[in-house]
Amino acid sequence: MKIRKFTALLLIMIFVFTLAGCGSSADGGADRDSFTFKCVDDAGSPVEGVKLQACTDDVCMVGKSDASGVIVIEGNYDSLDVHVLKCPDGYEYNGEEEFTVTGKGSVTELSFTRN
C-alpha cells in the first residue's frame, strides 16, 4: 500500500515539474520564437539605425538595428513580410524592396552600401 502511494506521489510530482517548465518564458511572457536580422555594410561591418517593418496578416511591428547591426522581432509567427523603412544617413539598402522570412530562430542578413 505504501509503495502505491509513493509511486502515485512520485508520478504527480514528475507531472507537476514537467508542466512547470512549459508555457512561459524567463521574462514571464508566453513562449516565443524570434526572427533576427543582421544589418551589415559591404565590408561586413554592422549598420546601426536601420528601421524595418515586419508584418503578419494581423499585426505589423517596427524594429531598429542596434550598434551591432541586429534587429530581433519576437513573437510566435509562422512567417513575416518584411521591408526596410529607413536606412541611416550615408547608406543604401541592396536587397529586395519586400521579402518574406519563414525561418524562426534563423538570422537574415541585410546588406547595405555606403553612399
C-alpha positions in Angstrom: 0.0 0.0 0.0 2.8 2.4 0.9 4.6 1.6 -2.4 1.5 2.5 -4.4 1.1 5.9 -2.6 4.8 6.6 -3.0 4.6 5.8 -6.7 1.5 7.9 -7.2 3.1 10.8 -5.4 6.2 10.5 -7.4 4.3 10.4 -10.7 2.3 13.5 -9.7 5.5 15.4 -8.8 7.0 14.5 -12.2 3.9 15.7 -13.9 3.8 19.0 -12.0 7.5 19.7 -12.6 7.1 18.8 -16.3 4.2 21.3 -16.6 6.1 24.0 -14.7 8.6 24.2 -17.5 6.0 24.7 -20.2 4.1 27.7 -21.3 6.2 30.6 -20.1 9.5 32.2 -20.8 12.0 33.6 -18.4 10.6 37.1 -18.8 7.1 35.9 -17.7 5.6 36.0 -21.2 4.4 33.3 -23.4 6.9 31.0 -25.2 8.4 33.0 -28.1 10.1 32.4 -31.3 12.1 35.2 -32.9 13.3 36.4 -36.2 16.7 38.0 -36.2 18.1 40.4 -38.8 21.7 41.3 -39.1 22.4 44.6 -40.9 25.9 44.9 -42.4 27.7 47.1 -45.0 29.7 45.8 -47.9 32.8 45.5 -45.6 30.9 43.3 -43.2 30.6 46.0 -40.5 27.4 46.4 -38.6 25.0 49.1 -39.7 23.2 50.9 -36.8 19.9 52.7 -37.2 18.2 50.6 -39.9 14.4 50.6 -39.4 12.4 47.7 -40.8 8.8 46.8 -40.7 7.7 43.1 -40.2 4.1 42.1 -40.7 1.8 39.1 -40.4 -1.7 39.1 -41.6 -2.8 40.6 -38.3 -0.1 42.9 -37.0 2.9 44.9 -38.0 6.0 45.6 -35.9 8.9 48.0 -36.4 12.4 47.3 -35.4 15.6 49.3 -35.4 19.1 47.9 -35.6 21.4 48.4 -32.6 25.1 49.2 -32.5 25.9 45.6 -33.5 23.5 45.8 -36.5 20.9 43.5 -35.0 17.2 43.7 -35.1 15.1 41.0 -33.2 11.4 40.6 -33.9 9.8 38.4 -31.2 6.6 36.6 -31.5 5.1 33.2 -32.3 4.6 33.8 -36.1 5.0 31.3 -39.0 6.3 34.0 -41.3 6.9 37.7 -41.6 6.6 40.0 -44.6 9.5 42.5 -44.2 10.6 45.7 -45.8 13.2 48.3 -44.9 11.6 51.5 -43.9 14.7 53.7 -43.5 18.4 53.5 -44.0 20.7 55.5 -41.8 22.4 58.5 -43.5 25.1 57.5 -45.9 23.7 54.0 -46.6 21.6 52.4 -49.3 19.9 49.0 -49.0 21.0 46.4 -51.5 18.1 43.9 -51.2 14.6 43.3 -52.4 12.1 46.0 -51.5 9.9 43.5 -49.8 10.6 39.9 -48.8 9.2 37.1 -46.6 11.0 35.2 -43.9 9.9 31.9 -42.6 12.8 30.5 -40.5 12.0 31.1 -36.8 15.3 31.3 -34.9 17.3 32.0 -38.1 19.3 35.1 -38.9 18.6 37.0 -42.1 21.4 39.2 -43.3 20.6 42.5 -44.8 23.3 44.2 -47.0 23.9 47.9 -47.2 26.3 50.0 -49.3 27.9 53.3 -48.2 26.9 56.2 -50.4 
